[in-house]
């Protein structure tokens, strides 16, 4: 019998944080279903942190599903694979979820094709050296599927002198509305465990902990059913709190370990990976395949058929909404969740490797939010200070941002430690858009640093 208390006893968590309404009831109970192929896929060459991929195809060229169509442009880059069999129409600038247009491959999908993946080369990770595994992971084009889209193979290459002894698999999925990771843990536990073993082999790690929140105990049971009782991989539930899914928060909750400011998890012997990325690795690696699709939560009060869908990379948002029943406008859409997601500027924006969710609101909700979006002067209540999981002073940072004192924010108040979780904005009784202020400040500082580098060279 599954012992619930066994996985709840260690009640470690991080300090501060918030408890927003979860709103996962829309989709948490719905199994993953496949979405039809769109007539045309839009494939940005930049879908990840780092250098954009370099195209290998030309207009008019026919490609088959799974075929590499762009190569990695250096170490901090990954290749891109054809999500469908079809013909390359053209390569041009197309809109993205972040706003600016970016070079993209437009793929016309052959409607009569079976869309079978024709690229397959069996591979046994247990006989491979760690360096070969890292290269093979890069060849899959895998990045963090939780939203950051950081190349997975780079995480598997810690700085010299850093030994990773423990792999942490992040299945907390604390962002409201989203249930992608939850369904992946329930439906693909074998892929998840296989992917975890591959990560351990690549890093030389002695053990792994799959961490999730205690509102997903069915996922704990599903994973535990595939694990030996005395093996190096375990699964652990931690208290439900936002932003439990941030790697520093997860390390604190599961291990009681603080990751120092400005350092990677490997500096304290940890490797942190998203649960969906890990399961995808477990599914792709043994067959030498690339990332061509991902599970996406489409949810919210503005969609008729909410659920978790297996969506080909490059599928336009407009096509998804047409399939699932939506009659609003692009202004009602958020790519990701309500805390860290961003509004969608165009229905032509495609789903990319880092797109885990599409939150669909109604125009009535949006209008109400716009009426309520009035900010007042800071009243120094310190609610933002009490909520910030990084123990920053968002109130003071906000006041400095208002005066454009960005360098002071960075030097004296550790702006760059902020990972824009949104806790401060959520609790602010004055309605001050603190996270937006911080993003502008960071962008300004990065632009200034780029200008200084260019001038120095």
C-alpha positions as a printed NumPy array, in Angstrom:
array([[  0.   ,   0.   ,   0.   ],
       [  1.243,   3.497,  -0.851],
       [  2.332,   5.26 ,   2.343],
       [  1.352,   8.914,   1.922],
       [  2.933,  10.019,   5.204],
       [  6.312,   8.602,   4.205],
       [  6.645,  11.232,   1.489],
       [  5.272,  14.117,   3.567],
       [  7.401,  13.806,   6.694],
       [ 10.345,  15.912,   5.475],
       [  8.578,  19.278,   5.479],
       [ 11.469,  21.455,   4.43 ],
       [ 10.692,  24.568,   2.463],
       [ 12.132,  27.981,   1.734],
       [ 11.319,  31.131,   3.652],
       [  8.905,  33.758,   2.346],
       [  6.903,  33.117,  -0.833],
       [  3.153,  33.284,  -1.404],
       [  0.089,  31.092,  -1.885],
       [ -1.808,  32.28 ,  -4.981],
       [ -4.961,  30.5  ,  -6.088],
       [ -3.827,  27.35 ,  -7.906],
       [ -6.59 ,  27.12 , -10.529],
       [ -5.283,  23.748, -11.702],
       [ -8.717,  22.126, -11.621],
       [ -9.307,  23.071, -15.263],
       [ -6.793,  20.505, -16.571],
       [ -5.095,  18.495, -13.784],
       [ -7.475,  15.56 , -14.296],
       [ -7.283,  15.546, -18.1  ],
       [ -4.921,  13.093, -19.856],
       [ -2.503,  14.259, -22.533],
       [ -4.029,  14.311, -26.016],
       [ -2.453,  14.98 , -29.401],
       [ -3.29 ,  18.176, -31.235],
       [ -3.643,  18.003, -35.065],
       [ -0.848,  19.357, -37.253],
       [ -1.234,  22.948, -38.408],
       [ -0.998,  23.554, -42.192],
       [  2.109,  25.676, -41.588],
       [  4.651,  25.607, -38.765],
       [  6.754,  28.621, -37.764],
       [ 10.149,  27.565, -36.412],
       [ 12.255,  30.364, -34.9  ],
       [ 15.993,  29.734, -35.092],
       [ 16.246,  31.2  , -31.606],
       [ 14.174,  29.059, -29.237],
       [ 16.678,  28.799, -26.438],
       [ 19.075,  30.736, -24.25 ],
       [ 22.282,  31.298, -26.201],
       [ 23.228,  31.59 , -29.862],
       [ 20.459,  30.947, -32.436],
       [ 20.589,  27.771, -34.505],
       [ 22.023,  27.984, -38.03 ],
       [ 19.695,  26.913, -40.829],
       [ 20.574,  23.832, -42.898],
       [ 17.676,  24.1  , -45.351],
       [ 16.553,  26.308, -48.241],
       [ 13.146,  27.299, -49.667],
       [ 11.536,  24.516, -51.676],
       [ 13.435,  21.741, -49.891],
       [ 11.451,  18.727, -48.696],
       [ 12.094,  17.46 , -45.173],
       [ 10.838,  14.518, -43.177],
       [  9.671,  14.523, -39.583],
       [ 12.606,  14.419, -37.196],
       [ 15.201,  15.542, -39.764],
       [ 17.728,  18.175, -38.586],
       [ 16.895,  21.495, -40.257],
       [ 19.235,  23.77 , -38.278],
       [ 22.535,  23.062, -36.558],
       [ 23.939,  24.292, -33.273],
       [ 25.914,  27.512, -33.652],
       [ 28.545,  26.865, -31.005],
       [ 28.481,  25.272, -27.577],
       [ 25.761,  27.543, -26.183],
       [ 23.331,  26.499, -28.9  ],
       [ 21.24 ,  23.51 , -29.981],
       [ 20.009,  22.109, -33.304],
       [ 16.446,  22.244, -34.583],
       [ 14.523,  19.313, -36.078],
       [ 11.559,  19.199, -38.431],
       [  8.358,  18.7  , -36.398],
       [  6.537,  17.419, -39.494],
       [  7.125,  16.072, -42.968],
       [  6.647,  18.809, -45.522],
       [  8.298,  21.507, -47.619],
       [ 10.313,  24.55 , -46.582],
       [  8.368,  27.576, -47.829],
       [ 10.769,  30.332, -46.854],
       [ 12.998,  31.719, -44.115],
       [ 11.998,  35.156, -42.878],
       [ 11.405,  37.34 , -39.824],
       [  8.36 ,  36.233, -37.846],
       [  6.77 ,  37.427, -34.569],
       [  7.662,  35.703, -31.309],
       [  6.177,  35.57 , -27.835],
       [  8.867,  37.976, -26.603],
       [  7.839,  40.609, -29.144],
       [ 10.689,  41.204, -31.623],
       [ 10.564,  39.38 , -34.934],
       [ 13.241,  36.744, -35.365],
       [ 14.527,  34.672, -38.321],
       [ 12.261,  31.641, -38.654],
       [ 11.854,  28.633, -40.919],
       [  8.34 ,  28.309, -42.335],
       [  7.416,  24.675, -42.936],
       [  4.416,  23.695, -45.06 ],
       [  3.06 ,  20.446, -43.638],
       [  2.049,  17.688, -46.063],
       [ -1.552,  16.913, -45.049],
       [ -1.616,  13.394, -46.512],
       [  1.569,  12.171, -44.842],
       [  1.474,   9.704, -41.954],
       [  3.894,  11.997, -40.039],
       [  5.919,   9.027, -38.87 ],
       [  9.292,   9.872, -37.336],
       [ 11.812,   8.443, -39.772],
       [ 14.97 ,   9.237, -37.849],
       [ 15.881,   6.426, -35.469],
       [ 19.246,   5.017, -34.375],
       [ 19.205,   2.836, -31.226],
       [ 21.64 ,   4.001, -28.547],
       [ 22.584,   2.575, -25.128],
       [ 23.589,   5.277, -22.655],
       [ 24.897,   2.692, -20.151],
       [ 27.875,   1.945, -22.398],
       [ 28.674,   5.586, -23.252],
       [ 31.247,   7.877, -21.688],
       [ 29.931,  11.068, -20.024],
       [ 31.374,  13.347, -22.739],
       [ 29.654,  11.304, -25.435],
       [ 26.366,  11.557, -23.547],
       [ 26.699,  15.342, -23.316],
       [ 27.286,  15.611, -27.062],
       [ 24.363,  13.296, -27.765],
       [ 22.125,  15.415, -25.532],
       [ 23.104,  18.519, -27.501],
       [ 22.267,  16.663, -30.718],
       [ 18.704,  16.144, -29.47 ],
       [ 18.202,  19.907, -29.296],
       [ 16.913,  19.544, -25.741],
       [ 16.524,  22.669, -23.61 ],
       [ 14.762,  23.408, -20.358],
       [ 11.091,  22.798, -21.079],
       [  9.997,  24.572, -17.923],
       [ 10.272,  27.962, -19.614],
       [ 13.893,  29.087, -19.286],
       [ 14.929,  27.092, -22.386],
       [ 18.526,  26.809, -21.161],
       [ 20.412,  24.164, -23.2  ],
       [ 20.437,  20.916, -21.228],
       [ 23.888,  19.838, -22.404],
       [ 25.387,  23.024, -20.934],
       [ 23.958,  22.093, -17.529],
       [ 25.648,  18.73 , -17.97 ],
       [ 29.014,  20.498, -18.336],
       [ 29.668,  22.095, -14.918],
       [ 32.726,  24.327, -14.441],
       [ 36.016,  22.626, -13.691],
       [ 36.289,  21.77 , -10.019],
       [ 32.528,  21.401,  -9.533],
       [ 31.428,  17.829,  -8.815],
       [ 27.704,  17.185,  -8.933],
       [ 26.804,  14.521,  -6.375],
       [ 23.001,  14.951,  -6.462],
       [ 20.588,  15.537,  -9.327],
       [ 17.344,  17.338,  -8.421],
       [ 14.42 ,  16.866, -10.789],
       [ 11.995,  19.759, -10.497],
       [  8.387,  18.589, -10.716],
       [  6.892,  21.238,  -8.428],
       [  5.072,  23.182, -11.156],
       [  4.035,  25.911,  -8.717],
       [  2.844,  28.315, -11.439],
       [ -0.964,  28.634, -11.214],
       [ -3.101,  27.027, -13.943],
       [ -0.286,  24.918, -15.47 ],
       [ -0.44 ,  21.105, -15.175],
       [  1.973,  19.958, -17.898],
       [  4.59 ,  18.582, -15.507],
       [  1.92 ,  16.942, -13.374],
       [  0.544,  14.973, -16.331],
       [  4.026,  14.048, -17.557],
       [  4.858,  12.54 , -14.156],
       [  1.582,  10.61 , -14.126],
       [  1.697,   9.329, -17.705],
       [  5.415,   8.991, -18.496],
       [  7.109,   7.843, -15.265],
       [  9.327,   5.339, -17.071],
       [ 10.675,   8.012, -19.435],
       [ 11.237,  10.273, -16.436],
       [ 13.24 ,   7.655, -14.545],
       [ 15.271,   6.739, -17.637],
       [ 16.046,  10.399, -18.259],
       [ 17.118,  10.8  , -14.644],
       [ 19.554,   7.906, -15.   ],
       [ 21.02 ,   9.475, -18.151],
       [ 21.571,  12.771, -16.324],
       [ 23.223,  10.934, -13.417],
       [ 25.524,   9.044, -15.767],
       [ 26.55 ,  12.213, -17.594],
       [ 27.326,  14.067, -14.357],
       [ 28.713,  11.173, -12.353],
       [ 26.088,  11.849,  -9.671],
       [ 25.552,   9.337,  -6.887],
       [ 21.86 ,   9.985,  -6.335],
       [ 18.804,  11.827,  -7.596],
       [ 15.686,  13.26 ,  -5.969],
       [ 12.514,  13.887,  -7.931],
       [ 10.782,  16.71 ,  -6.104],
       [  7.155,  17.727,  -6.401],
       [  4.637,  19.574,  -4.299],
       [  2.288,  17.81 ,  -1.922],
       [ -0.721,  18.746,  -4.07 ],
       [  0.47 ,  16.109,  -6.568],
       [  0.635,  12.975,  -4.45 ],
       [ -0.824,  10.906,  -7.287],
       [  2.328,  11.744,  -9.258],
       [  4.48 ,  10.653,  -6.309],
       [  2.647,   7.317,  -6.273],
       [  3.015,   6.859, -10.042],
       [  6.77 ,   7.456,  -9.91 ],
       [  7.345,   5.423,  -6.761],
       [  5.652,   2.422,  -8.374],
       [  8.568,   2.28 , -10.855],
       [ 11.38 ,   2.756,  -8.339],
       [ 13.15 ,   0.156,  -6.196],
       [ 13.016,   0.868,  -2.482],
       [ 16.789,   1.027,  -2.037],
       [ 17.869,   2.611,  -5.329],
       [ 19.758,   5.886,  -5.871],
       [ 16.615,   7.651,  -7.174],
       [ 13.907,   8.785,  -4.777],
       [ 10.792,  10.945,  -4.986],
       [  9.884,  13.547,  -2.39 ],
       [  6.924,  15.873,  -1.84 ],
       [  7.445,  19.305,  -0.317],
       [  4.869,  21.837,   0.96 ],
       [  2.931,  23.634,  -1.746],
       [  4.087,  27.227,  -2.047],
       [  5.042,  29.628,  -4.824],
       [  7.772,  29.841,  -6.207],
       [  8.81 ,  26.371,  -5.018],
       [  9.854,  25.468,  -8.58 ],
       [ 12.775,  27.912,  -8.697],
       [ 16.026,  25.97 ,  -8.475],
       [ 17.307,  27.838,  -5.409],
       [ 14.017,  27.291,  -3.611],
       [ 13.956,  23.609,  -4.542],
       [ 17.525,  23.084,  -3.323],
       [ 16.609,  24.684,  -0.002],
       [ 13.435,  22.621,   0.395],
       [ 14.835,  19.219,  -0.601],
       [ 18.425,  19.486,   0.613],
       [ 18.517,  22.39 ,   3.058],
       [ 21.237,  23.854,   0.829],
       [ 21.691,  27.524,  -0.06 ],
       [ 22.994,  28.229,  -3.563],
       [ 25.23 ,  31.312,  -3.167],
       [ 24.358,  34.525,  -4.981],
       [ 25.733,  34.576,  -8.509],
       [ 26.574,  30.86 ,  -8.462],
       [ 25.215,  27.85 , -10.295],
       [ 23.783,  24.825,  -8.429],
       [ 26.912,  22.868,  -9.367],
       [ 28.898,  25.102,  -6.966],
       [ 27.222,  23.205,  -4.109],
       [ 27.231,  19.809,  -5.832],
       [ 23.756,  19.931,  -7.343],
       [ 22.328,  19.628, -10.836],
       [ 18.738,  20.867, -11.258],
       [ 16.579,  19.859, -14.224],
       [ 12.927,  20.252, -15.143],
       [ 10.789,  17.122, -14.969],
       [  9.407,  17.534, -18.518],
       [ 12.929,  17.998, -19.921],
       [ 14.083,  14.882, -18.096],
       [ 11.183,  12.763, -19.357],
       [ 11.767,  14.057, -22.891],
       [ 15.425,  13.058, -22.609],
       [ 14.38 ,   9.583, -21.482],
       [ 12.099,   9.245, -24.505],
       [ 14.417,  10.709, -27.169],
       [ 17.926,   9.631, -26.181],
       [ 17.616,   5.855, -26.724],
       [ 16.407,   6.496, -30.298],
       [ 18.811,   9.351, -31.241],
       [ 15.84 ,  11.611, -31.928],
       [ 15.385,  15.363, -31.605],
       [ 12.779,  17.541, -29.895],
       [  9.873,  17.982, -32.323],
       [  6.89 ,  18.358, -29.987],
       [  6.041,  19.042, -26.381],
       [  3.16 ,  18.886, -23.914],
       [  1.376,  22.231, -23.48 ],
       [ -1.336,  23.169, -20.989],
       [ -4.035,  25.205, -22.743],
       [ -6.317,  26.477, -20.021],
       [ -8.32 ,  29.306, -18.557],
       [-11.897,  30.575, -18.567],
       [-11.684,  31.731, -22.182],
       [-11.184,  28.341, -23.842],
       [-13.916,  25.775, -24.521],
       [-11.703,  22.666, -24.487],
       [ -8.968,  23.143, -21.878],
       [ -6.456,  20.359, -21.5  ],
       [ -2.909,  19.101, -21.835],
       [ -1.984,  18.672, -25.476],
       [  0.973,  17.213, -27.333],
       [  1.743,  20.055, -29.727],
       [  4.262,  20.1  , -32.624],
       [  6.939,  22.758, -32.138],
       [  6.128,  25.758, -34.325],
       [  2.338,  25.457, -34.104],
       [  0.836,  28.975, -34.291],
       [ -1.221,  30.105, -31.313],
       [ -4.125,  30.977, -33.615],
       [ -4.367,  27.403, -34.873],
       [ -4.468,  26.021, -31.325],
       [ -7.247,  28.388, -30.347],
       [ -9.271,  27.538, -33.438],
       [ -9.034,  23.835, -32.591],
       [-10.001,  24.287, -28.95 ],
       [-12.677,  26.948, -29.155],
       [-11.8  ,  30.608, -28.598],
       [-13.439,  33.719, -30.   ],
       [-11.55 ,  36.483, -28.206],
       [ -8.476,  38.463, -29.211],
       [ -4.733,  38.085, -28.813],
       [ -4.914,  40.585, -25.945],
       [ -6.572,  37.884, -23.811],
       [ -3.665,  35.42 , -24.093],
       [ -0.7  ,  34.763, -21.813],
       [  2.166,  32.522, -22.88 ],
       [  2.943,  30.591, -19.714],
       [  1.242,  31.218, -16.381],
       [ -0.158,  34.362, -14.726],
       [  2.861,  34.938, -12.454],
       [  5.786,  34.76 , -14.895],
       [  4.151,  34.551, -18.316],
       [  3.869,  37.306, -20.893],
       [  1.008,  38.491, -23.08 ],
       [  0.852,  37.241, -26.663],
       [  1.186,  40.026, -29.215],
       [ -0.056,  38.113, -32.265],
       [ -1.988,  34.953, -33.073],
       [  0.847,  34.1  , -35.493],
       [  3.219,  33.577, -32.548],
       [  4.341,  29.912, -32.501],
       [  4.726,  27.482, -29.633],
       [  8.434,  26.901, -29.058],
       [ 10.461,  24.463, -26.977],
       [ 10.054,  26.655, -23.91 ],
       [  6.283,  27.107, -24.251],
       [  4.702,  25.069, -21.465],
       [  1.351,  26.761, -21.253],
       [ -1.161,  29.04 , -22.904],
       [ -3.501,  30.832, -20.51 ],
       [ -6.7  ,  32.045, -22.179],
       [ -8.655,  34.771, -20.431],
       [-11.926,  36.415, -21.408],
       [-12.309,  39.992, -22.592],
       [-14.472,  40.698, -19.545],
       [-11.688,  39.593, -17.191],
       [ -9.156,  41.639, -19.133],
       [-11.336,  44.75 , -18.995],
       [-11.762,  44.338, -15.236],
       [ -8.007,  43.932, -14.788],
       [ -7.394,  47.096, -16.793],
       [ -9.848,  49.013, -14.596],
       [ -8.109,  47.685, -11.486],
       [ -4.59 ,  48.345, -12.823],
       [ -4.13 ,  51.613, -10.969],
       [ -0.943,  52.107,  -8.979],
       [ -0.486,  54.369,  -5.981],
       [  2.63 ,  55.552,  -4.129],
       [  4.442,  53.018,  -1.959],
       [  3.122,  53.027,   1.609],
       [  6.206,  51.22 ,   3.001],
       [  4.123,  48.342,   4.332],
       [  6.961,  45.85 ,   3.625],
       [  4.597,  43.16 ,   2.334],
       [  6.863,  42.763,  -0.697],
       [  9.877,  42.315,   1.565],
       [  8.06 ,  39.585,   3.507],
       [  7.09 ,  37.815,   0.262],
       [ 10.371,  37.95 ,  -1.683],
       [ 11.921,  34.447,  -1.693],
       [ 15.356,  35.925,  -2.441],
       [ 15.17 ,  38.204,   0.639],
       [ 15.577,  41.354,  -1.449],
       [ 13.97 ,  44.728,  -0.763],
       [ 11.559,  45.162,  -3.682],
       [ 10.184,  48.388,  -2.209],
       [ 13.567,  50.101,  -2.261],
       [ 14.393,  48.619,  -5.652],
       [ 11.125,  49.997,  -7.   ],
       [ 11.861,  53.488,  -5.699],
       [ 15.331,  53.421,  -7.269],
       [ 13.913,  52.126, -10.551],
       [ 11.419,  54.999, -10.615],
       [ 14.402,  57.381, -10.469],
       [ 16.394,  55.349, -13.07 ],
       [ 19.156,  54.655, -10.543],
       [ 19.81 ,  51.258, -12.102],
       [ 23.491,  50.907, -11.183],
       [ 22.654,  51.457,  -7.528],
       [ 19.967,  48.785,  -7.795],
       [ 22.538,  46.35 ,  -9.11 ],
       [ 25.418,  47.181,  -6.817],
       [ 23.805,  47.884,  -3.454],
       [ 20.498,  46.027,  -3.651],
       [ 21.378,  42.894,  -5.683],
       [ 18.922,  43.425,  -8.542],
       [ 20.39 ,  40.554, -10.561],
       [ 19.432,  38.056,  -7.84 ],
       [ 15.778,  38.728,  -8.709],
       [ 14.385,  36.017, -11.004],
       [ 11.132,  37.911, -11.616],
       [  8.801,  35.488,  -9.847],
       [  6.211,  38.227,  -9.317],
       [  5.627,  37.705,  -5.587],
       [  6.248,  41.387,  -4.833],
       [  3.804,  42.641,  -7.457],
       [  1.216,  40.09 ,  -6.316],
       [  1.137,  41.279,  -2.709],
       [  1.637,  45.028,  -3.276],
       [ -1.488,  46.848,  -1.967],
       [ -0.539,  49.912,  -4.014],
       [ -0.612,  47.957,  -7.26 ],
       [  2.942,  48.971,  -8.202],
       [  4.194,  46.89 , -11.179],
       [  7.497,  46.11 ,  -9.475],
       [  8.533,  43.217, -11.709],
       [  8.067,  45.349, -14.823],
       [ 10.302,  48.019, -13.249],
       [ 12.968,  45.42 , -12.539],
       [ 12.844,  44.036, -16.066],
       [ 13.357,  47.501, -17.527],
       [ 16.263,  48.102, -15.161],
       [ 17.934,  44.811, -16.058],
       [ 17.476,  45.444, -19.765],
       [ 19.024,  48.893, -19.439],
       [ 22.007,  47.531, -17.52 ],
       [ 22.576,  44.781, -20.088],
       [ 22.44 ,  47.26 , -22.95 ],
       [ 24.911,  49.493, -21.161],
       [ 27.273,  46.56 , -20.579],
       [ 27.028,  45.594, -24.269],
       [ 27.899,  49.157, -25.318],
       [ 30.893,  49.17 , -22.996],
       [ 32.129,  45.839, -24.391],
       [ 31.727,  47.11 , -27.938],
       [ 33.617,  50.302, -27.121],
       [ 36.422,  48.343, -25.458],
       [ 36.872,  46.113, -28.496]])
